[in-house]
Amino acid sequence: MKKWTRWEDYVAIVAGLYAALATLWTTQTTSSTSLMLVFGVLLVVSGVTNLAMPSTPWLEYAQCAFGVLLFASPWMGMYTAHMGASWTSWIAGIIAAGATAAAFKPAIDAQHHRVMPSH
C-alpha cells in the first residue's frame, strides 16, 4: 500500500477538520466546543498519520474510535439541543467512522502482505 493515496483517510481528515472549524459558525456550549475541537483534531492527526504510515491497522481502529466518539459527543457533552453543533458532530462522526471502517480490510491485508511476502 502506497503512502498518501488512501481516500478513506482523506475523508476522515476533512470530516475532522470540518468538525473542528464548525465551532466557529455553529451555536456552541463549552462542552460542544471542547469535544468537537478535540475529536476533530484527533481525526486530522490520525488521518495524516495513517496516510504517512499505511498498513498499520491499530491506527485505523484508533481513527474509527475518534469518529465514533465524535458521533457520541452530543450525548456525552449534553449538547443535543444545540442543533448545529450536534448535527455537525453526528454527520462528521459517522462519515469519519464509516470511511475508516472501509479501510480496515485493506490495511490488514497490506500488513499481512508486508509481514509475510509471497514468493
N, C-alpha and C positions, 0 to 999 in steps of 0.2 A: 504494500500500500504506500503510495507516494505522499509526501508531506504537502500540506497546503491545498489539497484537492477535494476534501470531503464536504459535500454540500450540507450534510447534516450538522456539522459543526458551525458552518457559516449561518445557518438558520438559528441555531441556539445563541450565537453571538448577537445577531440582530434582535432576537427576542429579548435577551438580557439588556442590551443597550436601550431598546425602546422602553422597557420597564423602568430602568434607572432614570432615563430622561423624562419619562412621563410624570415624574414627581414635580416637574416644572410647570405643567399645564393642567393637571387634574387637581381637584379638591382633595386635600390630604389631611391626615391626622399625624401625630408624632409617630405612632407605630407603623402606619402605612408608609410613610416616608422612609423610615429606617429599614423596614422589611423589603420594600421594593428596591431600595438602593443596594442593600447587602446582597440579596439574591440575584439582582440584575448584574452587579459587578462580578459575583461569583460565576454566573453563567458566561460572561465575557471572558474572564480569566481561564475558566475550564475549557471553553471553546478554543481559545488561542493555544492553550497547552495541548489539547487534543489534535489540533492541526499541525503543531510542531512535532508531536510525538505520536504518530498514528500506530495503530495496533497495540494499544495499551488499554485493555478492557476495563480495568478498575477506574480509569479516568472517565470512561463513558458512563459507568454506573454512578460516579460522583456527579457528573454533569446532569444526568437524568434526575438524580435526587434533588439537585438545586431547582430544576424545573418543577418537580412535584411540590417542593416546599414553597416556591413562588405561587403556585396554584392554590396551595392551602393557606397562604399567608393572610387572606382576608378574614378567615375564621380564627387563625392564631392571634392576629393583631386586633380582632374585633372591629374591622372597618368595612363590613359588608354593606352598610348603609351608605357609604360614600361610593356611589356607582362608578364614577370614572376610575378611581383607584382600584376598586375591587374587580371590575371588568377587565382592566388592563392586566392585573395580576393573574386572573383566571385564564385569559386568552394567551398571554405571553408564556405563562407557565405550561399550559397544555401543549402549545406549539413546540416549546423547547424540549419538553419531556418526550413528546411523540417523535420528533425528528431524531432525538438522541437514541431512543429505543430502536429506531430503524437502523442505527449504526452498530448495535450490539453484535449481531452475527458477523458482519464483515470484519469488525475489529477482532473478534475471537478467531475467525478463520485466518486472518493475517498473522496473528500471534502464533497460532499453531504452525503455519507455513514457515514463519521465521525461526521458530524453535526446532521444528523437525522438517528440514528441507527435503523435498522429494528428489530422488535420483534420476 
